[in-house]
Amino acid sequence: MATVKMLRDYAHCRAGDKGDISNICVIAYTKEDFEVIRMFLTPEIIKRQFMVIAKGPVERYELPQLNALNFVLHDSLNGGVTKSLALDIHGKTYSSALLMLPVTAKDRGQGA
């Protein structure tokens, strides 16, 4: 039986905000881990993971020199910090939610 790894086994995250836009930077622990997350984490995966929160498009920016991917989630903070009554108005917990994402061998490009 294969062990399911979580994204947190490959990377750590940092979330930030600007208005009604949230960004999540996923930083791989190693160059090899970066290749895993680069192949696995698409804007579609992020959109699906945050489908209740991210109402707008999701953009991905690659930062290979930092072994990192930066995702920009538009229309994801319920109006922004000054307008939202949400408990996490800055979206800081988004990175924790993302790190719980399972990454299977198939997702890593290694077959089933």
N, C-alpha and C positions, 0 to 999 in steps of 0.2 A: 504494500500500500504506500503510495507516494505521500510525502509530507507536503502539505500546502504551506507555502511561504506567504507572508504578508508583505506589503510594500515597505513597511517599517524595517524589514530584514535587509533591504537594499538601499534605503535612503532615509533622510530626515527632511522635515518641511518647515517652512516659515510662511505665515499668511499675513497679508496687509490689506489696506483699504484706501480708497480715494473716492469720495462721493458714494455713488451706488455701485462702484466697481470693486470687486475683491480680486486679489491676486494670490496665488499659491505657488511658491517656489519649492520644487522638489530637488534636493541635493543628494546625489548618490555618494555612497561611502568610498567607492573605488571606481576606476575607469571601466572595469568589467561590469560593475553594478549599473553604471551609467548606460551602457549598451542595452542592458535588460530593460531599464525604465524607458529608454528612448524608443525601443521597439514596442513596449507594452502601453505606455501612457499616451493615448491620443486625445484630442479634444472631445471625441465622441465618448470615450470612457469617462472622462471628467464630467461631461454633461450628464451622462447616465448616473454617475455617483451622486451628483448634486441636482438631480432633476426637479426636486421640490423647491430648491433655493435659487438655482441659476435660471432666470427667466430669459436672458438674452444669450447671444453667442459666446462661445468659449474660444479663445485664441491661445496658441502654444508658441513659445519662443524657446529655441535651443541655445544653451550656453555651454558648448562642449569644453571650453577652456576652464570652466568651473565645475564640470560634471553635473550640470543642472538643467532643469526644464522649468520655465516660468509659464504659468497658466493665468490668463486674465478672464475672469468671469463677469460679464456685463449684466447689469440689472439683477444683482444678486444680494443686495443688502437692504431690501425692503424700503428703498427711498434714501438710504444713506444714514450716517451717524446722527445727524441733527434732526432727521425726520422719522426714524424708526423707533418703535416701542419694543423691538425684539430684544431678547435677553442678551444675545451676543451681537451687538450692533456693529462691532468692528470685524466680525467674521474670523476672529482668532482661532476658534475651535475647528474651522474648516480643515486645517492641516491635520489635526488628530483624526478626523473622520476619514480623510483620504488615506492615511497610513494604515488603516484597518482593511484596506482593499486587498483581497487575495490575489496572488500572482501565481498562476499554475504553469507547469512545464510547457503546455501548449501556448500560453500567452507569451512565454519567453522565446518562442520560435524553435522549440526543441521537439516538436511533435507531441502526440498524445501520450 
